[in-house]
Amino acid sequence: MKKLLICLLAMCLLIPFMVACDGDESGDSSATAGSTDFSMTTPEFQFDEKRTINVLCHGWGTGSASILGYTGEIIYAEENPSAVDEAKKKTVDYIESTYNCEIVGKIINPAEESIPEIVKTQVTSGLHNYDICFDSLGRASTLALEGYILDLNTISTIDLTAPWWDKNAVEDLSISDKVFFTCGDINNYDDQGTWCILFNKDLKNTLGIEEDFYQLVKDDQWTFEKLVEICKESGATFDSSGDGVLDEMDTWAFGTETYNIYVHLVAAGQKIAQKDEYDLPYLTLSEETEATYTILGDVLEFYNDEQTVMVANSPKYESKYPAPQNVWEATVHKSFIEGRELFYMCGLINVASFRQMENEFGILPMPKYYDTQDRYYHTVSRDNASVMFLPITLPESELEDIGTVISALGEYSMHVVTPAYYDVQLKYRDSRDDESGEMLDIIFDSRTFDLGCAYGWGGIMGEYMKLDTNVASRFESVLGKAESELQQMLDSIDFQ
């Protein structure tokens, strides 16, 4: 859907943006917020009395130096607005005037509040404080498990097959045709939470690496094996500080974190949970283990190579930078921004913080594990990507009307907000070459969502994020509990 938008809107977006780049960074909203020359297909009505629609958002990036620019979903920054903020304002203004409503948003500080707790309190108290919520996969899943949020398919005015919803998210996150949380054009922090690999072009040239990384991707030769080969043979990891100790102050071939062990598994086309013909999830390891163990074994061998790879939250660095210090910002993020890291595996949330970086960098998809794969695979962060859900205390008499407004927000955002975010801010401003834009097309077109990651039954998700190479024994110790919790969920929410 996003790729189609690019084809249709590229000409009208690119030229005015290039003009706007000479001025203020926020740009001219008329040049960057997308065209409004389209016809809305959503049925129109108006609330008899002006209705306040309350939006609740998790505060991603609060206090962070590496996650910048998040201003909420639907809601927007009014001071020093970006092109995306201008597009969101245009969308909200249209919805408010069309449906006789006022959209009011709140971004919580996660150090002080929790959306799951806010929603639980709202439901158990019989209150109706918030209509639309945005939080992570991991936190939304806890609310689904405990019955605090609605099955979106029960609201007839929300058509999840419409093009403004992410088709892959809807299909992958459904259970027995129930969809409790999903994403689409109504939110864009799911895009920010999508994982990729960045590379330092200047360091690549300094090291004399002649291979064209972009061409490797286009030729379907960008594989995990090729990544490891480049990292090991390039000589990119060395004691650049000259103190005789290889640490976060030196130069590295690859910067990463333990969550990315799981991301490599997804890049191989694997998941923690698959689904059967009845749209019910089952644990992959319950049916087949060889592929998972093989992939994890190769990834762990690479990640435990301390002469090549810096793992941000490894014991070595966690002890050196204990909370409340940010171990990621003190290690892999700092190294990349200072030009001391060839590859950095991270979410697109980090790209904005590299705008002032002296070195040129590019964006690459996650490498395939098998060279025979027919496509690349990407995932979103369990904790740093947004999904939308609705508390069950929405007044039943207003469900269809709220659904209509949500659909209109999605449709209008598809035409206005997504082009501003994707084509202008992300592709042409945050990245520094046209080929990175092509890579983003590949990344977004190949996203996949994993119920096993979202729900993490029995703590199984944690086993995919450990540097311990005793893979079989670790998973055998938690598999029974994970299977039991999965079955309890299916029984308790009556998915059968």
ABEGO torsion letter per residue (X at the ends): XAAAAAAAAAAAAAAAAAAAAABBAAEBAAAAAEBABBBBABBBBBBABBBBBBBBBBBBGBGBAABBGBAEBGBBBABGBBAAAAAAAAAAAAAAAAAGBBBBBBBBBAAABBAAAAAAAAAAAGBBABABBBBBAAAAAAAAAAGABBBAAABAABBAABAABBAAAAAAABBGGBBABBBEAABAAAAAABBBBBBBAAAAAAAGBABBAAAAAAAGABBAAAAAAAAAAAGABBBAAGAGBBBAABBBABBBBAAAAAAAAAAAGBBABBBBAAGBBBBAAAABAAAAAAAAAAAAAAAABAAABBBAABAAAAAABBOABBAAAABAAAAAAAGABABBBBBAAAAAAAAABABBBBBBBBBBABAABABBBBBBBAAABBBBBBBAABBAAAAAAAAAAAAAAAAAAAAAAAAAAAAAAAAAAABABAAAAAAAAAAAAABBBBAAAAAGBGGAAAAAABABABAAAAAAAAAAAAAAAAAAAAAAAGAX
